[in-house]
């Protein structure tokens, strides 16, 4: 089946992604017949870049990851949806694999998971031992939808089964260390607020050991040790983010407990 004529709607949520959203849209257009971009107030021209690439652009004020993606789902004309983040790129091999699924009987499953490879700033190909997340991103919205969580954006399957695709999605999440610090600072705050809302608490003992344990997890178990100086820097940054979400939660707990 020729690429670009599948009955799939691709959708992206975005904020200030003008420098990289074009690649995401182009990769989606290999397999979808429309691309929906939901922008939450970009000031860098993301909307114009997306429109120039042929996407339909909608504004929706930020309500959290899950709700933002549910709004995007509602703008899509097709039952089958394919979601990418604005910093992800569908590989040519995965586009061919999706075309193969739809050349047969895609309806035998509700959705299909994808392998998303996290690439560090400056990496142009997937290094050995790169961390990979398996996420459900291609699905039939009649039987599955994104959750309403403000922090976690995962698809909840209400009916049917899920199969796995094997080709990669490239995920160069960070433009630089400076961008990573900015992004992880914001995300750690959202995580702390979410944990506080769920009544979770953190002990001083865990605060003491969180950084060291998280560094070991990233550097050795996530194989950052094989990615040179860049891997060491990002393992340190990962550990700092994991520590800061708990430190922020602890601070929020103290402020809350002092209220009359």
Backbone as CSV, one residue per row, in Angstrom:
resi,resn,N_x,N_y,N_z,CA_x,CA_y,CA_z,C_x,C_y,C_z
1,UNK,0.855,-1.196,0.000,0.000,0.000,0.000,0.887,1.241,0.000
2,UNK,0.562,2.207,-0.833,1.363,3.425,-0.902,1.266,4.217,0.382
3,UNK,2.385,4.822,0.774,2.400,5.618,1.990,1.551,6.871,1.805
4,UNK,0.972,7.338,2.902,0.242,8.597,2.872,-1.226,8.476,2.561
5,UNK,-1.751,7.258,2.310,-3.169,7.132,1.976,-3.908,6.256,2.981
6,UNK,-3.308,6.020,4.124,-3.955,5.184,5.123,-5.012,5.975,5.881
7,UNK,-6.095,5.314,6.297,-7.158,6.009,7.030,-6.761,6.229,8.492
8,UNK,-5.698,7.008,8.691,-5.156,7.296,10.006,-5.012,8.803,10.157
9,UNK,-5.373,9.317,11.325,-5.117,10.715,11.668,-3.899,10.777,12.578
10,UNK,-2.905,11.541,12.182,-1.758,11.772,13.050,-1.984,13.024,13.869
11,UNK,-1.602,13.002,15.133,-1.770,14.227,15.926,-0.582,14.465,16.845
12,UNK,-0.352,15.758,17.098,0.790,16.232,17.875,0.299,17.355,18.785
13,UNK,0.737,17.358,20.044,0.548,18.532,20.887,1.878,19.272,20.934
14,UNK,1.822,20.611,20.977,3.061,21.364,20.813,3.033,22.678,21.580
15,UNK,4.219,23.120,21.958,4.453,24.455,22.512,5.895,24.838,22.192
16,UNK,6.038,25.863,21.357,7.356,26.387,20.979,8.281,25.294,20.435
17,UNK,7.839,24.693,19.337,8.587,23.610,18.692,8.878,23.936,17.225
18,UNK,9.003,25.217,16.905,9.163,25.628,15.507,10.403,25.048,14.859
19,UNK,11.450,24.789,15.647,12.706,24.327,15.076,12.730,22.842,14.759
20,UNK,11.702,22.076,15.203,11.764,20.636,14.961,10.446,19.965,14.611
21,UNK,9.336,20.691,14.680,8.042,20.044,14.430,7.875,19.661,12.964
22,UNK,8.566,20.348,12.052,8.431,20.019,10.626,8.863,18.582,10.355
23,UNK,9.961,18.141,10.975,10.432,16.764,10.775,9.414,15.755,11.305
24,UNK,8.785,16.083,12.415,7.766,15.193,12.977,6.576,15.071,12.028
25,UNK,6.109,16.193,11.523,4.962,16.192,10.611,5.295,15.419,9.329
26,UNK,6.463,15.667,8.776,6.849,14.968,7.536,6.918,13.459,7.744
27,UNK,7.405,13.048,8.907,7.480,11.608,9.159,6.093,10.996,9.276
28,UNK,5.150,11.717,9.873,3.776,11.229,9.975,3.111,11.137,8.605
29,UNK,3.399,12.097,7.742,2.732,12.149,6.437,3.107,10.988,5.523
30,UNK,4.063,10.175,5.943,4.359,8.951,5.196,3.212,7.956,5.258
31,UNK,2.379,8.055,6.319,1.352,7.032,6.522,-0.045,7.574,6.797
32,UNK,-0.197,8.836,7.171,-1.517,9.345,7.566,-2.115,10.220,6.471
33,UNK,-3.437,10.393,6.530,-4.069,11.263,5.541,-4.450,12.630,6.106
34,UNK,-4.127,12.871,7.383,-4.239,14.214,7.956,-3.331,14.294,9.183
35,UNK,-2.827,15.495,9.438,-2.032,15.749,10.639,-2.688,16.881,11.416
36,UNK,-2.983,16.608,12.682,-3.583,17.590,13.577,-2.511,18.058,14.566
37,UNK,-2.339,19.366,14.693,-1.433,19.932,15.688,-2.261,20.769,16.657
38,UNK,-2.167,20.446,17.940,-2.846,21.227,18.977,-1.782,22.025,19.714
39,UNK,-1.844,23.339,19.541,-0.849,24.236,20.113,-1.428,24.926,21.342
40,UNK,-0.600,25.054,22.387,-1.086,25.655,23.630,-0.568,27.069,23.857
41,UNK,-0.175,27.747,22.771,0.203,29.153,22.891,1.637,29.443,22.514
42,UNK,2.132,28.835,21.453,3.521,29.049,21.034,3.758,30.502,20.631
43,UNK,4.966,30.982,20.918,5.344,32.352,20.551,6.509,32.369,19.566
44,UNK,6.898,31.187,19.065,8.060,31.107,18.168,7.683,30.793,16.727
45,UNK,6.385,30.802,16.415,5.959,30.519,15.055,5.680,29.057,14.764
46,UNK,5.532,28.254,15.815,5.219,26.831,15.623,3.983,26.646,14.759
47,UNK,2.962,27.468,14.995,1.705,27.331,14.262,1.911,27.527,12.763
48,UNK,2.698,28.527,12.401,2.929,28.811,10.986,3.756,27.710,10.319
49,UNK,4.738,27.190,11.044,5.547,26.091,10.503,4.672,24.869,10.256
50,UNK,3.812,24.547,11.219,2.937,23.380,11.089,1.967,23.543,9.918
51,UNK,1.399,24.724,9.776,0.476,24.974,8.671,1.196,24.886,7.329
52,UNK,2.421,25.381,7.272,3.195,25.314,6.030,3.497,23.871,5.634
53,UNK,3.540,22.975,6.617,3.768,21.556,6.346,2.468,20.805,6.049
54,UNK,1.337,21.527,6.026,0.067,20.906,5.676,-0.764,20.422,6.842
55,UNK,-0.370,20.743,8.064,-1.128,20.304,9.242,-2.296,21.245,9.512
56,UNK,-3.326,20.705,10.163,-4.429,21.515,10.664,-4.092,21.904,12.099
57,UNK,-4.070,23.190,12.385,-3.605,23.679,13.673,-4.772,24.218,14.495
58,UNK,-4.858,23.784,15.747,-5.876,24.241,16.683,-5.190,24.788,17.929
59,UNK,-5.804,25.812,18.523,-5.327,26.301,19.818,-6.165,25.676,20.927
60,UNK,-5.484,25.236,21.970,-6.177,24.742,23.154,-5.310,25.061,24.362
61,UNK,-5.848,25.843,25.286,-5.088,26.220,26.473,-4.646,24.980,27.234
62,UNK,-3.439,25.035,27.772,-2.840,23.870,28.422,-3.648,23.430,29.633
63,UNK,-3.982,22.129,29.661,-4.707,21.537,30.782,-3.995,20.311,31.343
64,UNK,-2.827,20.014,30.821,-2.111,18.802,31.223,-1.987,17.862,30.039
65,UNK,-1.036,16.938,30.119,-0.708,16.079,28.976,-1.894,15.241,28.508
66,UNK,-2.540,14.544,29.447,-3.629,13.667,29.051,-4.795,14.414,28.429
67,UNK,-5.237,15.472,29.067,-6.387,16.234,28.568,-6.061,16.929,27.251
68,UNK,-4.819,17.378,27.088,-4.427,18.008,25.826,-4.515,17.003,24.680
69,UNK,-4.085,15.777,24.938,-4.134,14.763,23.890,-5.564,14.280,23.641
70,UNK,-6.399,14.278,24.657,-7.805,13.920,24.442,-8.504,14.969,23.577
71,UNK,-8.168,16.232,23.770,-8.723,17.280,22.906,-8.274,17.044,21.463
72,UNK,-6.997,16.703,21.288,-6.490,16.439,19.937,-7.210,15.258,19.307
73,UNK,-7.472,14.214,20.092,-8.209,13.055,19.575,-9.553,13.475,19.004
74,UNK,-10.217,14.394,19.686,-11.544,14.824,19.264,-11.529,15.619,17.956
75,UNK,-10.385,16.143,17.579,-10.293,16.915,16.325,-10.014,16.024,15.119
76,UNK,-9.701,14.767,15.364,-9.303,13.854,14.282,-10.529,13.242,13.607
77,UNK,-10.492,13.161,12.284,-11.639,12.656,11.526,-11.689,11.134,11.480
78,UNK,-10.538,10.472,11.605,-10.475,9.020,11.486,-10.592,8.336,12.839
79,UNK,-11.027,7.075,12.808,-11.069,6.274,14.030,-9.660,5.855,14.449
80,UNK,-8.811,5.570,13.462,-7.438,5.175,13.775,-6.572,6.417,13.948
81,UNK,-5.843,6.452,15.061,-5.015,7.610,15.402,-3.563,7.183,15.597
82,UNK,-2.650,8.082,15.241,-1.223,7.859,15.457,-0.672,9.115,16.121
83,UNK,-0.227,8.976,17.349,0.280,10.121,18.107,1.805,10.117,18.188
84,UNK,2.387,11.272,17.888,3.802,11.517,18.155,3.925,12.797,18.957
85,UNK,4.936,12.869,19.824,5.274,14.137,20.443,6.015,14.981,19.419
86,UNK,6.094,16.280,19.679,6.686,17.199,18.703,8.190,17.015,18.542
87,UNK,8.804,16.214,19.417,10.238,15.941,19.306,10.513,14.489,18.918
88,UNK,9.518,13.819,18.338,9.680,12.431,17.904,9.569,12.325,16.391
89,UNK,10.248,11.326,15.829,10.269,11.142,14.379,9.995,9.679,14.058
90,UNK,8.998,9.451,13.232,8.658,8.101,12.774,9.703,7.654,11.756
91,UNK,10.354,6.548,12.005,11.371,6.068,11.063,10.726,5.569,9.781
92,UNK,11.509,5.562,8.695,11.014,5.034,7.423,10.619,3.568,7.572
93,UNK,11.396,2.822,8.347,11.105,1.403,8.543,9.782,1.201,9.261
94,UNK,9.476,2.067,10.226,8.205,1.950,10.942,7.044,2.342,10.048
95,UNK,7.242,3.351,9.190,6.199,3.722,8.235,5.849,2.540,7.336
96,UNK,6.864,1.822,6.867,6.634,0.646,6.028,5.928,-0.451,6.819
97,UNK,6.292,-0.603,8.072,5.665,-1.629,8.898,4.186,-1.329,9.118
98,UNK,3.863,-0.058,9.340,2.457,0.335,9.531,1.662,0.108,8.250
99,UNK,2.258,0.439,7.115,1.588,0.190,5.835,1.311,-1.304,5.660
100,UNK,2.235,-2.125,6.102,2.027,-3.566,6.012,0.880,-4.034,6.881
101,UNK,0.749,-3.466,8.068,-0.371,-3.812,8.959,-1.699,-3.460,8.312
102,UNK,-1.776,-2.274,7.718,-3.037,-1.824,7.129,-3.312,-2.451,5.776
103,UNK,-2.313,-3.059,5.182,-2.549,-3.829,3.957,-3.258,-5.136,4.284
104,UNK,-3.174,-5.543,5.543,-3.860,-6.752,5.988,-5.142,-6.407,6.716
105,UNK,-5.228,-6.821,7.981,-6.441,-6.598,8.776,-6.080,-5.918,10.091
106,UNK,-5.947,-4.577,10.086,-5.565,-3.879,11.320,-6.597,-4.013,12.430
107,UNK,-7.864,-4.275,12.058,-8.946,-4.323,13.035,-8.869,-5.535,13.966
108,UNK,-7.947,-6.452,13.700,-7.833,-7.602,14.601,-7.302,-7.190,15.970
109,UNK,-6.733,-5.983,16.045,-6.265,-5.455,17.321,-6.807,-4.037,17.517
110,UNK,-6.917,-3.630,18.768,-7.337,-2.259,19.076,-6.205,-1.274,18.845
111,UNK,-4.971,-1.711,19.074,-3.847,-0.799,18.924,-2.532,-1.521,18.742
112,UNK,-1.490,-0.716,18.501,-0.152,-1.244,18.246,0.872,-0.399,19.001
113,UNK,1.734,-1.073,19.753,2.770,-0.359,20.481,3.952,-0.060,19.561
114,UNK,4.716,0.966,19.944,5.896,1.367,19.188,7.093,1.436,20.118
115,UNK,8.264,1.198,19.559,9.512,1.282,20.312,10.090,2.691,20.146
116,UNK,10.127,3.441,21.228,10.586,4.821,21.195,11.966,4.888,21.849
117,UNK,12.966,5.251,21.051,14.355,5.261,21.511,14.763,6.679,21.924
118,UNK,15.173,6.825,23.180,15.555,8.127,23.720,16.993,8.451,23.338
119,UNK,17.155,9.502,22.543,18.472,9.901,22.055,18.887,11.207,22.733
120,UNK,20.150,11.296,23.100,20.664,12.479,23.770,21.035,13.548,22.745
121,UNK,21.121,14.787,23.222,21.460,15.900,22.332,22.784,15.629,21.627
122,UNK,22.794,15.801,20.321,24.004,15.588,19.537,24.099,14.222,18.904
123,UNK,23.262,13.269,19.311,23.287,11.932,18.715,22.453,11.914,17.437
124,UNK,23.017,11.374,16.371,22.331,11.359,15.077,21.835,9.972,14.687
125,UNK,22.230,8.958,15.449,21.715,7.612,15.233,21.590,6.918,16.579
126,UNK,20.849,5.828,16.602,20.597,5.135,17.864,21.883,4.448,18.322
127,UNK,22.441,4.858,19.468,23.655,4.213,19.967,23.342,2.832,20.534
128,UNK,24.365,1.993,20.697,24.148,0.692,21.342,23.616,0.867,22.767
129,UNK,22.755,-0.017,23.170,22.204,-0.057,24.522,21.322,1.158,24.858
130,UNK,20.829,1.835,23.837,19.976,3.001,24.097,18.690,2.579,24.784
131,UNK,18.282,3.380,25.790,17.024,3.102,26.489,15.862,3.186,25.508
132,UNK,14.948,2.231,25.625,13.788,2.176,24.741,12.515,2.044,25.575
133,UNK,11.529,2.866,25.264,10.220,2.764,25.905,9.217,2.204,24.909
134,UNK,8.405,1.271,25.356,7.349,0.719,24.511,6.038,1.404,24.862
135,UNK,5.473,2.132,23.911,4.270,2.933,24.169,3.204,2.637,23.125
136,UNK,1.958,2.648,23.552,0.830,2.486,22.638,0.540,3.836,21.992
137,UNK,0.816,3.954,20.702,0.647,5.235,20.003,-0.219,5.129,18.747
138,UNK,-0.436,3.919,18.261,-1.308,3.701,17.096,-2.502,2.899,17.581
139,UNK,-3.715,3.488,17.516,-4.860,2.836,18.143,-6.174,3.323,17.537
140,UNK,-7.217,2.536,17.785,-8.575,2.863,17.346,-9.278,3.588,18.494
141,UNK,-9.628,4.851,18.278,-10.183,5.656,19.369,-11.589,5.224,19.778
142,UNK,-12.214,4.344,19.004,-13.508,3.806,19.429,-13.365,2.848,20.606
143,UNK,-12.151,2.336,20.800,-11.934,1.346,21.850,-10.783,1.703,22.791
144,UNK,-10.147,2.845,22.563,-9.027,3.263,23.405,-8.890,4.779,23.326
145,UNK,-8.534,5.393,24.458,-8.323,6.836,24.513,-7.197,7.146,25.491
146,UNK,-6.610,8.329,25.332,-5.627,8.772,26.315,-6.304,9.007,27.658
147,UNK,-5.551,8.769,28.722,-6.062,9.026,30.062,-6.180,10.530,30.287
148,UNK,-6.856,10.912,31.357,-7.033,12.327,31.678,-5.966,12.845,32.632
149,UNK,-4.927,12.090,32.870,-3.870,12.504,33.785,-3.186,13.772,33.276
150,UNK,-2.868,14.673,34.204,-2.172,15.907,33.826,-0.679,15.686,33.617
151,UNK,-0.136,14.610,34.170,1.306,14.352,34.106,1.638,13.181,33.189
152,UNK,0.908,12.082,33.312,1.204,10.868,32.559,0.271,10.765,31.351
153,UNK,0.856,10.622,30.166,0.041,10.524,28.951,0.125,9.101,28.411
154,UNK,-0.800,8.270,28.834,-0.841,6.881,28.385,-2.228,6.555,27.852
155,UNK,-2.260,5.660,26.860,-3.523,5.257,26.239,-4.144,4.135,27.058
156,UNK,-5.422,4.286,27.396,-6.162,3.283,28.144,-7.021,2.482,27.171
157,UNK,-6.792,1.181,27.097,-7.547,0.303,26.197,-8.797,-0.184,26.919
158,UNK,-9.959,0.102,26.355,-11.222,-0.311,26.950,-11.712,-1.647,26.405
159,UNK,-11.292,-1.984,25.194,-11.760,-3.227,24.573,-10.756,-3.673,23.525
160,UNK,-10.493,-4.971,23.474,-9.633,-5.510,22.423,-8.219,-5.774,22.887
161,UNK,-7.378,-6.150,21.949,-6.000,-6.542,22.238,-5.016,-5.566,21.604
162,UNK,-3.775,-5.707,22.007,-2.712,-4.828,21.519,-1.571,-5.680,20.968
163,UNK,-1.054,-5.307,19.807,0.092,-5.985,19.205,1.285,-5.029,19.191
164,UNK,2.454,-5.568,18.884,3.687,-4.782,18.945,4.290,-4.588,17.558
165,UNK,4.721,-3.344,17.280,5.510,-3.044,16.097,6.980,-3.010,16.516
166,UNK,7.889,-3.285,15.590,9.286,-3.454,15.977,10.222,-2.344,15.523
167,UNK,9.881,-1.624,14.462,10.776,-0.585,13.954,10.746,0.647,14.873
168,UNK,11.777,1.497,14.826,11.919,2.549,15.837,11.196,3.865,15.553
169,UNK,10.902,4.551,16.663,10.604,5.978,16.668,11.812,6.659,17.312
170,UNK,12.344,7.700,16.654,13.485,8.427,17.200,12.987,9.531,18.129
171,UNK,13.600,9.626,19.305,13.148,10.613,20.285,14.326,11.430,20.821
172,UNK,14.773,12.430,20.069,15.801,13.350,20.572,15.153,14.422,21.438
173,UNK,14.898,14.086,22.683,14.065,14.917,23.548,14.672,16.280,23.850
174,UNK,15.989,16.314,24.053,16.627,17.544,24.504,17.462,18.177,23.400
175,UNK,17.308,19.485,23.256,18.122,20.214,22.285,19.553,20.390,22.792
176,UNK,19.689,20.511,24.117,20.979,20.765,24.753,20.836,20.485,26.239
177,UNK,21.943,20.549,26.977,21.869,20.405,28.424,21.030,21.521,29.044
178,UNK,21.184,22.735,28.542,20.403,23.853,29.073,18.907,23.610,28.887
179,UNK,18.527,23.116,27.711,17.118,22.812,27.461,16.652,21.672,28.350
180,UNK,17.520,20.679,28.569,17.157,19.557,29.434,16.899,20.025,30.864
181,UNK,17.740,20.906,31.363,17.564,21.426,32.718,16.229,22.161,32.838
182,UNK,15.932,22.983,31.851,14.675,23.739,31.861,13.469,22.795,31.817
183,UNK,13.546,21.794,30.944,12.427,20.874,30.764,12.230,19.988,31.989
184,UNK,13.311,19.464,32.545,13.199,18.576,33.687,12.823,19.322,34.956
185,UNK,13.214,20.588,35.065,12.787,21.395,36.205,11.268,21.551,36.196
186,UNK,10.731,21.836,35.017,9.273,21.995,34.887,8.551,20.679,35.147
187,UNK,9.092,19.607,34.601,8.429,18.309,34.740,8.505,17.791,36.170
188,UNK,9.615,18.042,36.866,9.724,17.591,38.256,8.724,18.317,39.148
189,UNK,8.429,19.564,38.821,7.403,20.297,39.578,6.030,19.680,39.371
190,UNK,5.712,19.336,38.131,4.421,18.710,37.852,4.308,17.359,38.544
191,UNK,5.412,16.593,38.550,5.389,15.297,39.226,5.175,15.468,40.725
192,UNK,5.844,16.443,41.328,5.693,16.678,42.763,4.264,17.074,43.101
193,UNK,3.678,17.926,42.285,2.297,18.352,42.517,1.335,17.172,42.385
194,UNK,1.603,16.306,41.403,0.765,15.129,41.215,0.881,14.184,42.411
195,UNK,2.081,13.970,42.903,2.302,13.101,44.060,1.646,13.681,45.314
196,UNK,1.745,15.006,45.469,1.115,15.644,46.620,-0.395,15.482,46.573
197,UNK,-0.970,15.656,45.379,-2.411,15.498,45.221,-2.893,14.094,45.521
198,UNK,-2.017,13.105,45.352,-2.372,11.717,45.641,-2.087,11.334,47.093
199,UNK,-1.624,12.310,47.868,-1.361,12.048,49.280,-0.046,11.352,49.551
200,UNK,0.850,11.304,48.572,2.138,10.649,48.772,3.067,11.545,49.588
201,UNK,3.922,10.925,50.381,4.882,11.639,51.195,6.276,11.052,50.970
202,UNK,7.283,11.813,51.322,8.655,11.356,51.145,9.412,11.529,52.462
203,UNK,10.219,10.550,52.794,11.002,10.601,54.027,12.342,11.279,53.780
204,UNK,12.938,11.798,54.844,14.257,12.407,54.739,15.287,11.359,54.304
205,UNK,15.137,10.131,54.774,16.066,9.071,54.411,16.082,8.838,52.901
206,UNK,14.905,8.837,52.297,14.859,8.649,50.849,15.485,9.841,50.120
207,UNK,15.263,11.044,50.634,15.891,12.220,50.035,17.415,12.067,50.000
208,UNK,17.980,11.534,51.074,19.426,11.402,51.182,19.988,10.458,50.116
209,UNK,19.284,9.379,49.840,19.816,8.345,48.945,19.288,8.421,47.512
210,UNK,18.316,9.286,47.235,17.678,9.308,45.909,18.649,9.652,44.789
211,UNK,19.488,10.660,45.002,20.390,11.080,43.926,21.354,9.955,43.551
212,UNK,22.010,9.355,44.551,22.984,8.298,44.275,22.319,7.103,43.599
213,UNK,21.148,6.690,44.098,20.463,5.538,43.518,20.036,5.815,42.079
214,UNK,19.565,7.024,41.809,19.112,7.370,40.464,20.277,7.462,39.489
215,UNK,21.426,7.963,39.956,22.600,8.016,39.084,23.039,6.603,38.694
216,UNK,23.084,5.704,39.668,23.459,4.315,39.386,22.486,3.694,38.383
217,UNK,21.199,3.971,38.555,20.184,3.442,37.639,20.433,3.924,36.216
218,UNK,20.678,5.237,36.055,20.862,5.788,34.717,22.201,5.374,34.112
219,UNK,23.259,5.488,34.870,24.601,5.298,34.320,24.904,3.836,34.009
220,UNK,24.452,2.951,34.890,24.775,1.537,34.705,23.618,0.732,34.112
221,UNK,22.420,0.852,34.693,21.312,0.012,34.247,20.667,0.535,32.957
222,UNK,20.673,1.850,32.756,20.191,2.403,31.487,21.320,2.571,30.474
223,UNK,22.506,2.116,30.831,23.649,2.004,29.928,24.208,3.345,29.459
224,UNK,23.992,4.428,30.214,24.599,5.699,29.834,26.115,5.622,29.867
225,UNK,26.672,4.648,30.564,28.116,4.470,30.649,28.726,4.236,29.275
226,UNK,27.956,3.721,28.324,28.456,3.445,26.984,28.327,4.652,26.045
227,UNK,27.915,5.805,26.588,27.678,6.972,25.735,28.642,8.115,26.051
228,UNK,29.809,7.747,26.610,30.892,8.698,26.800,30.581,9.792,27.806
229,UNK,31.231,10.949,27.614,31.046,12.081,28.518,29.608,12.582,28.480
230,UNK,29.009,12.507,27.297,27.604,12.914,27.168,26.717,12.053,28.066
231,UNK,26.975,10.766,28.090,26.189,9.867,28.926,26.353,10.160,30.403
232,UNK,27.599,10.471,30.822,27.830,10.813,32.232,27.054,12.067,32.615
233,UNK,27.095,13.094,31.755,26.405,14.354,32.042,24.904,14.146,32.176
234,UNK,24.331,13.354,31.273,22.884,13.161,31.316,22.460,12.200,32.429
235,UNK,23.345,11.306,32.842,23.041,10.474,34.009,22.985,11.339,35.268
236,UNK,23.903,12.286,35.383,23.885,13.229,36.500,22.605,14.062,36.475
237,UNK,22.227,14.495,35.294,21.028,15.309,35.171,19.772,14.512,35.519
238,UNK,19.717,13.255,35.081,18.589,12.390,35.429,18.482,12.223,36.938
239,UNK,19.629,11.996,37.591,19.628,11.820,39.039,19.163,13.097,39.744
240,UNK,19.603,14.242,39.237,19.202,15.512,39.843,17.693,15.725,39.704
241,UNK,17.130,15.388,38.529,15.692,15.538,38.334,14.914,14.639,39.290
242,UNK,15.352,13.388,39.438,14.673,12.460,40.342,14.753,12.950,41.786
243,UNK,15.913,13.526,42.147,16.036,14.083,43.487,15.137,15.296,43.664
244,UNK,15.112,16.177,42.665,14.375,17.431,42.809,12.869,17.206,42.906
245,UNK,12.331,16.193,42.239,10.896,15.961,42.363,10.533,15.594,43.792
246,UNK,11.406,14.848,44.466,11.151,14.502,45.864,11.426,15.678,46.792
247,UNK,12.468,16.456,46.495,12.761,17.640,47.297,11.613,18.645,47.206
248,UNK,11.055,18.806,46.008,9.916,19.710,45.845,8.690,19.179,46.568
249,UNK,8.477,17.868,46.494,7.354,17.264,47.222,7.516,17.482,48.724
250,UNK,8.728,17.291,49.230,8.994,17.490,50.661,8.715,18.935,51.060
251,UNK,9.152,19.863,50.216,8.907,21.284,50.487,7.410,21.593,50.476
252,UNK,6.692,21.039,49.501,5.246,21.246,49.429,4.548,20.668,50.652
253,UNK,5.020,19.510,51.122,4.448,18.899,52.325,4.617,19.818,53.526
254,UNK,5.816,20.366,53.682,6.090,21.244,54.815,5.220,22.486,54.770
255,UNK,5.077,23.072,53.585,4.252,24.267,53.450,2.785,23.962,53.735
256,UNK,2.344,22.803,53.258,0.956,22.396,53.495,0.701,22.119,54.963
257,UNK,1.648,21.446,55.639,1.463,21.083,57.046,1.462,22.307,57.946
258,UNK,2.108,23.407,57.541,2.166,24.602,58.361,0.915,25.462,58.234
259,UNK,0.069,25.146,57.227,-1.148,25.938,57.057,-2.115,25.647,58.191
260,UNK,-2.841,26.691,58.680,-3.801,26.458,59.750,-4.968,25.596,59.296
